Amino acid sequence: TKKPPVLQSFLSLVFRRASHLARQQYDVIVVGGGHAGTEAAAAAARVGAETLLVTQKTNTIGALSCNPSLGGVGKGHLVKEVDALDGLCGRAGDWAGIHFSILNRSKGPAVWGPRAQLDRQRYREFIQSELLSTPRLTVLEGSVEELLVTEPNPEEPGHHRVTGIRLANGSHPISASSVILTTGTFLSGSLFVGQTTSPGGRIGDAPSSAGLSHTLRERLGLRIGRLRTGTPPRIVKDTVDLSLTNLHPPDSHPTPFSFLNTHTRCKPEEQLPCYLTHTTPGVDRVVRESLHLNCHIQQDTKGPRYCPSIESRVLRFPGRSHQVWLEPEGLNSDLLYPQGLSMTMPPDVQLRLIREIPALHRAEIHTPGYGVQYDFVCPTQLSPALQVKSTQGLFLAGQINGTTGYEEAAAQGLWAGVNAARSALSMPPVALSRTESYIGVLIDDLVSRGVTEPYRMFTSRAEFRTSLRPDNADLRLTLKGFEEVGCVSSLRYQEAVRVRDGLQNALAALQTLTLSTHLWRKKLPDIGMSESKSTILTGMDLLQYNDVSFEMLASVFPECLSPYMEFSQRLNIEAVYRPHCDLQKKEIERIQKEENMTLPQDIDYFSLPVSLSQEVREILDRVRPSTLGAATRLQGMTPAAVVNLLRYVQHTG
Ligand code: FAD
């Protein structure tokens, strides 16, 4: 599809804004146009809710605040799943990608990480134009000053209901049945450079108003924590000596994120390389010498574990040389993003530091790095639908829930959007299990375990990663997304059904190909089949051999298998994992059963007549897990406590 240029996009937003200002009532209001907010707004509208997206600046909708890249190990899985549920980020990534690569290729395909470096402007352009063409969605530029909530219900002390928002410009309130807050790093945000601190959510952007934090903390009584992150200086490309770096070209065949794209839009000449270089002892020295000038690092020398600053890497691992990736910021951008050099010292010291790296010895900084500290809402106060348990109709998604990263934000945004719309339209909430998706793992981890540092997705967080692969996200989620959730278009659904049927037919064809090992050896003399006895093997059995591919089998049995050549890669992967996935089925069923056993939200855990320690009662009372499955995963739950709780649920339910 042809996308409108930025200016047109911007003008259309302004037009829509003007034409809709009169409206004062929506089903769903989304606050914030970042990665969570845009997915939330689009998903709510797809489900059928009249939706309003309010954001501070319409021209920053879809902005990539930090690294212009999408995906990676674990994060790529989330992008594929968001796409399978008809979200935006996968297609936007395909549109804007300028360096596609699959990370972790040395491991099995279940943990490959699809990733792309992006052109910032194109990404933003795509997201903005998608929102403009989404029916039932209105975009309004403005800063939300206040969240409107009812007084607590005397029958249910502490329980409120959201009724809408009020903007900072003093205009009339806008009401809605559901409100989704996706304010990212903006909630009581402070920016740090050297010894200077200023209020802000991101460089150039004001923080969220104090009114919003006040409502969450004081009126709704939510537990709020504080987190920190940072970004590196942007470097002028022409001033870098690229001959002193190692060149990393993109994959020769770009793999798209979206199941709707069989190839990316990128022409080969629009694929740019990345460059790898390393820090030197001089970098360590500058970090140490400037610690007294660096208030962000003084407050917490360890910093976040994921995406740590160069200061905390130097302090944690003295004397070690660290990788620095120099990544393009866009096709026509003259800037490089130095991944690994996030820093918060004064700008003149930042310049001294980067010049200690040989390839950067004459480099110039375009924008200095900075740190940001912000409030987040402890996510154990949310239900699996991402609704605040104590406030009907209030949903939270993205960095406000203690996560970091665009993909984590997008995944939560989509799911909060779905549930906010369903709540507004009087439909029951829907949940995603950790047995069926990384989105389920992410949400379950957040609401059951909470966070003590910015949460980032890794494949190691998913117990069933051999089933939850990037290649099969459409089969896991698109059908459910259409049939049960209502967030998937019929076009995408039909494509998923076509793929599902094609794969089923291909697997059936492979099963019917039965030959003795002797005959297989004759047909495929190059394969290293070790069986000495002659047994009967199906085509599917054979595909599990390392040196056999679907393409090879199709060349021997073209009449039977060649109709399925478009699925060859998926079939190769399926064959490798099928035996393991079959073994996992029982465990998955057990967890799903536990997830179906709901725990009433009003249980008084302190007087529950079962044997539970005081510590376990306190944990259960604080988190109030919504299912037995979620209770089993709480930190501090003992196996005995789980058994006793199970007995109680079986007895009462
Ligand atoms: P954001 O993308 O931040 O979007 C929030 C939106 O809400 C903004 O559009 C803002 O204008 C709007 N908004 C806020 N308050 C209001 C209000 N009251 N009214 C209306 N609109 C409002 N991620 C990583 O994975 N690795 C990193 O190294 C990394 N470093 C980062 C460094 C910095 C300095 C920053 C700012 C972010 C960094 N991130 C990093 C995080 C990444 O940008 C976020 O995880 C991601 O953007 C979160 O998406 P979000 O939608 O939750 O919030």
Residues whose N, C-alpha, C, O or C-beta is under 5 A from the ligand:
A	BS01	FAD	V31 G32 G33 G34 H35 A36 G37 V54 T55 Q56 K57 T60 A63 S65 C66 G142 S143 V144 T182 T183 G184 T185 F186 G201 R202 S208 S209 T229 G230 T231 C307 Y370 V372 A397 G398 Q399 I400 T403 T404 G405 Y406 A409
